[in-house]
């Protein structure tokens, strides 16, 4: 099975307790996680049009979105450009995020040790 034949499936954990809302992709052993995912957004417009038999059928708008692997961008862009991408996505610059993440981790560890 080549990468062109494998189609990733976005899945969600089904558990009543402690499940994450973060989706995952089961990647076969002989494949790699896609660097870019294409996902259609579909929205019901609230309008209807006649179907094949004249029945009212909802009109759906479809917009294609692309989601890139941030690790690929981080490894292939200079720091300034990567931070511009992060800013465009509403994220803080990488160095600031690392510093703030370290503070949060330190606070968690301190709370666990008390």
N, C-alpha and C positions, 0 to 999 in steps of 0.2 A: 504494500500500500504506500504510494508516494504521498508527499505533503499535499499535492494538488487534489488527491482523491479523499483525503481525510477532512471531514467537516466537524469543527469543534461544536460541542453542545454545552450551552450555559446551563448549569444546574444549581439547585439550592438544597441545602441540608434540610431534611424533614425530621425534626425532633421537637418534642414539647419542652424539653429542658435545655437551656444553655445553647440553643442553636444560634448560629451566626446568620446575619442577613447578608453576608458577603457571598456572592455566587462563586462557583468554582468550575473548572473545566477538567475533566478526566482526560489526560493526555496519554495515548497509547505508548508503549515502550519504544517503538521504532519511529516516533514522531516528536516534534518540538512544539512548544506553545507558540501560537501565531504571534508575530510581532505587531500585527494590526488586526483588529476585529471590526467587521462591518455589521452594524445592527440597524434594522429598520425601526423607526418610531411610527406607530400607527395611532391615529386619533379619529374618533367618530365626529363628524362635523355637525351632527344633529339634523342633517338634511337627508332626504330620501330621493331615490330615483326609481323608475320602473325597472323591475327585473325581467328575466326571460319570459315569464308568464304574466307580466303586468303587476306582480306583487311589489310593494314598496321594499326597497333594499337600501340599507344605510350607505351613505357616501363616506368613505374612509380616506383620509389624507395619509400619505406615506412619505416620510423624510428619512434619507439615509444618513447615518452617523458613522464616524470612524473613531476608534479608540486605539491609541498607540501604547505600547509597552514603555513605561517611563524609564525602566532600566536601560533599554536600548538607546533612548534619547540621552540619558545621563552619560552613558559610555561613549557616545559619538558626537556630542556637542561640547563646545567650550563652556566654562562655568557661567559666563555672562549670558550666553544664548539660552542655556538650560534654565537659568533663573528667570529669563523673560518668558519662557514657556510656562514655568511654574506660576509666575505672576498672572499670566493670561488665564490660567485655570483657577485662580483665586487662592493659590498656595503661597506661603512665605518662601523667601530664598532658602536654598538648601542648608547653608551654614547655620542660619537662624533656626531652621526646623530641627537640625541635629542638636543644637544647643538646648532648645526648649524640650526636645524629647528626652535628653539626658537628665534635665531637671525633674521631669515627670517620673522617669524611671527611678531616680534617686529618692524622691518623695515616697514612691510606692515601697521601695526597699526599706526605707526608714519606718514606715507604718507597719510593715510586716514584722520587723524586728522588735517592735514595742509590745 
